[in-house]
């Protein structure tokens, strides 16, 4: 629309029906077209038309186009805007539609609707006489003060914005160059107004009425800007820049009042975020990075994907506990009482925690130790970590590492990746909110390795006291101090932990429990816990220690107490059924005998309430309470015993010996069986044996063959060559379990010696030790777990290597008193201890050989 030229729109216009926004003369609007009539209008008129006349359409506001051609047109708004279609863009996703960019020319009035299909066409009358803009002096005289007042407010509004923004500078020039009569429509489309207010401006045909309606809108916008500038006085330049972006959006005409309000709220959040960054106690390097990022964030449009990533990064940096810590409770006596109340036994662990507390009292800036609890499942490694945090008064966070095979889980992802996030260490610090928590790295021996890297290698920096004071997460990309964190790792075995990682941790062995310890744990912790979980009381169920011992020996065989806990839970469930049935049986006679007389009622009351009416627990007690759990009750509840003392039965024939094995689940007794048959001198080994155990078997048969005459060992034909026309088969039962290691050497020798001598091995003897070709017995590991396994199985005598005598100090005194230990340095001593009456050795006779 240019001044000095008379523009007449066609008298017949195709109508575009829209309900999304209101197009005013002089403004531009982008609208989506997906209804049948509007789509037909675009295809037939705009896409196929070749003249300028074909691009002029009538835009009718506040009217929805029916979704079907068969539906009748709704009542059309009386006033519309003649518009020029500037751009048409089509798309097929998510459904076929067009996007139109239209520019308003002038108002028109619908005189008559000529046709409805395929798209509506109407006869119109032009309302804005464009020729009147040619004489600005005349119009100014007619409008007088109203026009001047409007112009003054418009200039005031624009000058409150940032003139350095190109859109604002262009708007200021338009105020001076455009006719005053065109300004109300243009400014109404720019400032924040609702669709209803725009509709009122569109319906105001008279200029005087239009000016009167627009001036209050300008005043409202000016007051809003003044209030905004008062609340953000320190950041006036930034506020102007943010507000100045909105006129640009209004010129492009994206009508969304709610979005603008959200923008203001987001800007307020950014200002608050910057304030939090400046007041936080983060390191100087981190503060420098955050201020740089917040500067970028302010210049970044919210529609950019990087906006959300940067904001999330800054919020994480603010939430991290850079200098926030909890105060340690350093009372050693109280800590000892708390640890003893939470856990029975575990003397090594308690001693180490108390040592840390003692040194912490003397030195405030002590670095957190890196501990690793190694032991079988169910012995309380994880729960003791929680107790340590409780003792120290620190926050506790558990990180499960079992199955983790991506190093990004530890170090985090770089922020260049989609969906990047910090690693578990930084996430844990954010969760607990302090920089000196107790971190439990659970199942560190079950870390995996994949193409995404080795998480065990990533833990090297975390668990190194000399490096973790400047741990750098890939997501943060700044150093964070982990030196005050108390790291506790748990593992079932050290065999699968890389040596470099194992070297950084202080290993504390957590062995399995003895039977006496399990009984104490059951009556101190497990039974009260199960009673509480099942709603029972000690007045309803009694489990004597003899019954607990039966459960431990006959129904469980483990180093920990998890199976014991499950068995106790099964007993409590069975008792709960009895209690519930007893309540039902007692309440039923009460209802039946209500009307039988006073004496009967008193009698029932006495039976149902044997002790106290006020005691709510006793109200539920059936007459036979408490239920005593004995061996017969165990058999009814848990079924027949799962484990029997079968040691003497299996040693009823030659060629069987008992060895001791160590597994990640604790110690186990292991039977070794041997048989011989006619053959070609082959040695057969079965039972899923590893290479080391196979070599031990070959060592054993070689040593026996070389000492056969000495011990008078012969094969079936009486020959001292044990493999002469004889095959030997060695079997290790539990064939589904893989077995390996050198500690079965003495057991294999004893088993074969029993086979070839025809003598039985003592039924109460178990043994362990590595052998050499010269008949020496070398030390092995896992002595404590192996001894406890033999004690659980009811064995009385244990043969161990001489050099393992020092390991017996770790075993409880009561266990050592129940067992007899034989220290062996050579196989002669092993064989003498394994057989009743010793193993006879034929004395050597000196022979003189003639040289003639």
C-alpha positions, 0 to 999 in steps of 0.5 A, spaced: 500 500 500 503 506 497 501 513 498 499 517 492 496 511 488 489 509 488 488 502 489 481 498 488 480 491 489 476 486 485 469 486 486 468 479 487 473 475 492 474 468 493 474 467 501 479 464 505 476 462 512 481 462 518 480 462 526 487 462 528 488 470 528 486 476 525 489 480 519 489 487 519 491 492 513 498 493 513 500 487 517 503 480 515 500 473 517 502 466 516 496 461 516 496 454 515 490 451 510 488 444 511 480 444 510 477 442 504 474 449 501 481 452 503 485 447 500 481 448 493 482 455 493 489 455 494 489 449 488 485 453 483 486 460 485 493 461 487 497 455 484 494 456 477 493 463 477 498 467 473 495 474 474 496 479 480 489 479 480 489 472 482 493 473 488 488 477 491 483 474 496 479 475 502 481 473 509 475 472 513 477 472 521 473 468 526 470 463 522 472 456 521 472 452 515 468 446 515 472 439 515 467 436 510 465 439 503 458 436 504 457 441 511 454 448 510 458 454 511 457 457 518 455 465 518 461 469 516 464 475 519 461 481 516 468 485 515 474 482 512 481 484 510 483 484 502 490 480 502 495 479 497 498 472 497 506 472 498 508 465 499 505 458 498 508 452 501 505 445 501 507 439 505 504 432 506 506 431 513 503 429 518 497 430 513 496 434 506 496 442 508 499 449 505 502 454 509 500 461 506 504 468 507 499 473 506 499 481 507 493 485 508 491 491 503 484 494 506 478 492 509 472 490 505 464 488 507 461 482 504 455 484 500 452 477 498 455 470 498 455 468 490 457 461 491 460 456 496 463 450 492 468 448 491 470 455 495 466 461 497 466 467 493 463 473 495 461 480 492 464 485 496 465 493 498 471 496 499 471 500 506 478 503 506 478 508 501 486 508 499 485 515 495 484 519 502 491 517 504 494 522 498 492 528 502 495 528 509 494 535 511 486 534 510 486 528 514 490 531 520 486 537 520 480 533 521 482 528 526 486 534 530 488 532 537 486 525 536 491 523 531 497 527 535 495 524 541 496 517 538 502 519 534 505 521 541 504 515 544 507 511 538 513 514 538 514 514 546 513 506 545 518 505 540 523 509 543 523 505 550 525 499 546 532 498 544 534 502 537 540 498 536 535 492 533 534 493 526 526 492 527 525 497 532 529 502 527 525 500 521 519 501 525 521 508 528 522 510 520 515 507 519 512 512 524 514 518 520 513 516 513 507 512 513 500 516 513 497 517 520 491 513 518 495 507 517 498 507 523 493 504 528 492 497 524 500 496 523 501 498 531 495 494 533 498 488 529 505 489 533 503 490 540 501 485 545 493 484 543 488 479 544 485 476 537 478 479 540 481 486 541 484 486 533 477 484 531 474 490 534 479 494 531 478 491 524 470 492 525 472 499 526 471 502 519 471 510 521 478 512 523 476 516 529 473 510 532 479 506 530 484 511 533 480 511 540 480 504 540 488 503 539 490 509 544 488 505 550 492 499 547 498 503 546 498 506 553 497 499 556 503 497 553 507 503 555 505 502 562 507 494 562 514 496 559 515 501 564 514 496 570 518 491 566 524 496 566 523 498 574 523 490 576 530 489 572 533 496 573 540 493 573 539 489 566 536 495 562 540 494 556 538 486 556 531 488 557 530 492 551 533 487 547 528 482 549 522 486 549 525 489 542 525 482 539 517 481 540 515 487 535 519 483 530 515 477 531 509 481 531 511 484 524 512 477 522 505 476 525 505 470 529 499 471 534 501 467 541 500 471 547 501 465 551 508 464 548 510 471 549 508 470 557 512 464 557 518 468 554 518 473 560 518 467 565 524 464 561 528 470 561 526 471 569 529 464 570 535 466 566 536 472 570 535 468 577 540 462 574 545 467 573 544 470 580 545 463 583 551 462 579 554 468 582 552 466 589 554 459 588 561 457 591 564 453 585 571 453 583 574 459 579 574 455 573 567 452 573 565 460 575 568 462 569 565 457 564 558 458 567 559 465 566 561 464 559 555 459 558 550 464 561 552 469 556 551 465 550 544 463 553 542 470 553 543 471 546 540 464 544 533 464 541 529 459 545 527 455 539 534 452 538 535 445 541 542 448 544 538 452 549 535 447 553 542 443 553 545 449 555 540 451 560 540 444 563 548 444 564 548 451 568 542 448 572 546 442 574 552 446 575 548 450 580 546 444 584 552 441 585 555 441 592 562 444 590 563 446 598 557 444 601 559 438 606 556 434 612 559 434 619 562 428 621 560 425 628 567 423 631 565 419 637 568 413 637 565 410 643 558 411 640 560 409 633 562 402 636 556 401 639 552 403 633 556 398 629 555 393 634 548 394 634 547 394 626 552 388 625 554 382 629 561 379 628 565 383 622 571 385 626 575 387 621 570 392 618 569 395 624 576 396 626 577 399 620 572 404 621 574 406 628 581 407 625 578 412 620 574 416 625 580 416 630 585 419 625 579 424 622 579 427 629 587 428 629 587 431 622 581 435 619 583 434 612 584 427 611 582 424 604 577 419 604 579 412 604 578 407 598 575 401 601 573 394 598 569 389 601 570 382 598 566 376 600 561 371 599 553 374 597 549 375 603 554 377 609 552 384 609 557 388 605 552 392 602 548 393 609 555 395 612 556 400 608 549 404 609 551 403 617 558 406 616 554 412 613 550 412 619 555 412 624 559 418 620 553 422 620 554 422 612 549 421 606 549 415 603 548 413 595 549 406 592 551 405 585 550 399 582 556 397 577 553 390 575 553 389 568 555 396 566 559 396 560 560 403 558 565 408 560 560 414 559 556 411 565 562 413 570 565 419 566 559 422 563 557 423 555 560 429 552 555 435 551 556 435 543 551 428 543 544 428 543 541 426 550 548 427 553 548 427 561 553 426 567 556 420 569 553 416 575 558 419 580 556 426 578 549 424 578 550 421 585 553 428 588 547 432 585 542 427 589 545 427 596 547 434 595 554 434 599 561 433 597 563 428 602 558 422 602 559 415 602 559 412 595 557 404 595 560 402 588 556 395 588 559 389 585 565 392 582 567 385 580 562 384 575 563 390 570 563 389 563 567 391 557 564 393 550 566 397 544 563 403 548 570 403 553 572 400 559 568 402 565 573 399 570 579 403 566 574 410 568 574 408 575 581 408 576 581 416 576 575 416 581 578 411 586 585 414 586 586 418 592 592 422 588 588 424 582 580 424 584 581 431 587 580 434 580 576 428 577 573 431 570 566 429 568 566 429 560 559 432 561 561 438 566 568 439 562 571 442 569 574 439 575 570 436 581 574 435 588 572 427 590 577 427 595 572 428 601 568 422 598 568 415 602 568 410 597 566 403 599 566 398 593 564 391 594 565 384 590 565 377 591 572 375 588 578 379 586 579 375 580 575 379 575 577 386 578 583 388 573 590 389 577 590 396 576 584 398 579 585 392 585 591 396 586 588 402 588 583 399 593 584 397 600 582 390 600 578 387 606 576 380 606 569 379 609 568 371 610 562 367 611 559 366 618 560 360 622 554 357 625 554 360 632 554 367 628 548 365 624 544 363 630 546 370 633 544 374 627 538 370 626 535 371 633 538 379 634 536 381 627 533 376 622 527 373 626 525 380 629 525 383 622 521 377 619 516 378 625 515 385 624 514 384 616 509 379 617 505 382 623 507 377 628 509 378 635 513 374 640 507 372 644 505 368 637 511 365 635 517 362 638 523 359 634 528 356 639 536 356 638 535 349 636 530 350 631 535 355 628 541 350 628 536 345 624 534 350 619 542 352 618 545 345 618 539 342 614 535 347 610 541 352 608 548 351 606 551 358 604 556 363 607 551 368 608 544 369 611 540 370 605 537 363 605 536 363 612 532 369 612 528 366 606 526 360 610 524 364 617 520 368 612 516 362 610 515 360 617 512 366 619 508 366 613 505 359 615 504 361 623 500 367 620 496 363 617 494 359 623 493 366 627 488 368 622 485 362 622 485 362 630 482 369 630 476 367 625 474 360 629 474 365 636 470 370 633 465 365 630 462 362 637 462 369 640 457 371 635 453 364 635 452 365 643 450 372 644 443 370 646 445 364 651 446 367 657 450 371 661 454 366 664 456 363 657 458 370 655 463 371 661 466 364 659 467 366 652 470 372 654 475 369 658 477 364 653 478 370 648 482 374 652 486 370 657 491 376 659 488 383 658 483 387 655 487 393 653 492 389 650 490 389 643 496 384 641 493 379 646 486 380 643 488 376 637 491 370 640 488 363 639 488 359 646 494 355 643 499 361 643 505 361 642 506 357 637 513 353 638 517 351 632 520 345 633 523 339 628 516 336 626 513 343 625 520 345 620 518 338 616 511 340 615 513 348 613 519 347 609 519 340 607 524 334 608 531 337 610 535 339 603 542 337 606 544 331 610 550 329 613 552 324 607 560 324 609 561 318 612 556 314 607 560 317 601 567 314 604 564 307 605 569 304 599 576 306 597 577 311 592 573 317 595 577 323 599 574 330 601 577 336 598 576 343 600 574 348 595 573 356 595 568 359 591 565 366 590 559 364 594 564 361 600 567 355 601 565 348 599 567 341 601 568 337 594 568 329 593 573 326 589 572 319 586 576 315 583 575 308 579 580 303 575 579 298 570 582 294 565 585 298 559 591 302 555 593 306 561 589 312 560 587 317 565 580 320 564 578 326 568 570 329 568 566 334 572 568 340 568 575 341 570 580 347 568 587 346 566 590 347 572 586 342 576 587 337 570 595 338 571 594 337 578 591 330 576 597 328 572 602 331 577 598 326 582 598 320 578 606 321 576 608 322 583 604 315 585 607 312 579 614 314 581 613 312 589 609 306 588 614 301 590 615 305 596 608 305 598 606 298 596 601 300 591 599 296 585 594 295 580 589 289 579 594 285 576 599 286 582 604 290 578 607 297 581 606 300 574 599 303 576 597 304 569 600 298 566 593 295 562 589 299 567 585 306 565 583 310 571 577 315 571 577 321 576 570 324 577 569 331 581 561 331 582 557 337 581 559 336 574 555 342 572 559 347 576 566 349 573 572 347 577 579 350 577 585 351 581 591 347 584 588 346 591 585 339 590 592 336 589 593 333 595 586 330 595 587 327 588 593 324 591 589 321 597 584 319 593 588 315 588 592 312 594 586 309 597 584 306 590 590 303 589 591 301 596 584 298 597 584 302 604 578 307 606 580 314 607 578 317 614 570 319 614 572 326 618 578 328 614 578 334 609 584 337 606 587 342 601 593 344 598 597 344 592 603 339 590 609 338 586 612 333 583 617 332 588 611 331 593 612 338 597 605 341 599 605 348 597 600 353 600 593 355 598 588 361 599 581 362 602 583 358 608 578 361 612 572 360 608 574 352 607 575 351 614 568 354 615 565 350 610 568 343 613 566 346 620 559 346 617 559 339 614 561 336 621 568 334 619 573 334 625 580 334 622 583 338 616 589 337 613 592 344 610 599 346 608 604 348 613 605 355 610 598 356 611 598 356 619 598 363 619 591 364 616 588 360 622 589 366 626 583 369 622 578 363 624 574 364 631 576 361 637 570 356 638 571 353 631 578 352 632 576 348 638 571 344 634 577 342 629 583 338 629 588 341 624 594 337 621 600 341 618 603 338 612 609 340 608 610 333 604 605 328 601 608 323 606 605 327 612 598 328 608 597 320 607 599 318 614 594 323 617 588 321 612 588 314 613 587 310 620 594 308 623 598 312 618 600 310 611 605 304 611 612 306 607 616 300 605 623 301 608 629 302 603 634 296 603 641 298 600 643 294 595 650 292 592 650 292 585 656 288 582 660 291 577 663 285 574 
